[in-house]
Amino acid sequence: MAEIIIYGKAGCPHTRRALDAHPDAKFRDVLLNPADMEDMLRYSDGRRRVPVIVENGQATVGYNRGS
């Protein structure tokens, strides 16, 4: 099983839906840790939109499924 990392913000409804859909994912709160923000920006080509879901080195920006 591939490791999934979700970069997002606590309290963000889109981040919450992504975490609910991927309960085993590692969560990185980009507001609490500047290094996580830098990592997220690298994966998202500088876009400040959350969540950013990284699976197998591939990033998906945003999450609207189930909304």
Phi, psi and omega in degrees: 000133182284145175286136177242131176242132177244118174266128182193196180233137174299138179089351178279124183295328179289321175298317180299316179296320178296318178294322177296323180284337182231072186296340180267002182290151172274133182257132177238113179276111186287344177277336182269338186224109180302328179294322177293323176298316179299316178300314181300317181295327175295316180291329186260014182055039175086359179283133180262060179236131180244157358278162169245120183252122182247121179222125181056036178079357179259133183254141172242127181260125180089161178208114181239356181297139177079010180267000000 
